[in-house]
């Protein structure tokens, strides 16, 4: 289980009235910082679940390898997220750094003892678990019902929400994941991901500040990006301009 700040309304750092001395981040503060290079593994699926980790900097991917050898990325983790909390004795997934990252680790038993003894910490773990469940439900809807374009737009918006201040509309966004990472997260082929990026560029929804640095996106039309993600029914003005055709699909495209 990874404990995420995915939903701002449930972000314990912002919305919970807790004693600053009794928060999850403070709990980890005395643990030494450890540095991971890009693509370095934090742990593997099946390893003994001996530690819980806090992400201080960078981006990590959480994934499983399915029976036919394909990689399925179930989530990306950002600063402020926690990973490794498990109800089993082994980790159910693997975790590795997408970018250079900094983490802190705490022995699992020490973490469980501290949480069990403190009501504020228990409330924070519960809130973050609710965030994880909500993010998982959204990912299920994305994979089951959304088209390739909707999936990619949803992913870009979700990433923006994690890396920008609450309510801020960033002009540019750094997308450090590779096209293969995005494909493995969205249940698409890398070819479809590349075609869909090109499609959004041709629609002037996004652009590349530097074609040689494909990870740096400029958001040209925030409203259109939101509309194409298929998550919001409050875009009537854009719909009236449009004649846009939404299409459905399941599985890898």
BELSULTA-V360483 format. One line per field, one symbol per residue. phi: phi as a letter, one per 20 degrees, with the letter a starting at -180 (. if undefined). psi: psi as a letter, one per 30 degrees, with the letter a starting at -180 (. if undefined). burial: b if it has 16 or more other ideal C-beta (glycine too) atoms within 10 Angstrom, else e. A space follows every 10 residues. Layout:
phi=???
psi=???
burial=???
This chain:
phi=.dedegdgfd fffdddecfg fccgffgefe effcddegmf feadgnffee cdcdeebncd ddbcdefenf edeeaddcgn ecbofcedec febdcbfedg ccccccggff ffffffecff ffffffffff ffffffffff fgfeceffff fffffffffg feddfgnedf fcbedfffgf gfffeemcef ffffffgfff ffemfcbdfc gfdfedddee cffffffffm dceddfffgf edmfdecdrc med
psi=kkjlgejefg jffefkilkf fhleeeefff kkkkkklkgk kellkflkif lkkkkelakl kklljlfgfk kjjflkklkf lkkfkkflfl kfllklkelk lklkkkkeee eeeeeffjee eeeeeeeeee eeeeeeeeee eeeeflleee eeeeeeeeee effllkfkjk elkjjfklee eeefeghlle eeeeeeeeee effgellkej ffiffjkkje jeeeeeeffg fkghheeeef fdgkkkllll ak.
burial=bbbbbbbeeb bbeeeeebee eebbeebbee beeeebeeee ebbeeeeebe bbbbbbebbb bbbeeeeeee eebbbbbbbb bbbbbbeeee bebbbbbbbe bebbbbebee beebbeebeb bebbbebbbe bbeebeeebe ebbeebbbbb bbbbbbbbbb ebeeeeeeee eebebbbebe bbbbbbbbbe ebbebbbeeb beeebbeeee eeeeebbebe eeebbbbbbb beeebeebee eeeeeeeebe eeb
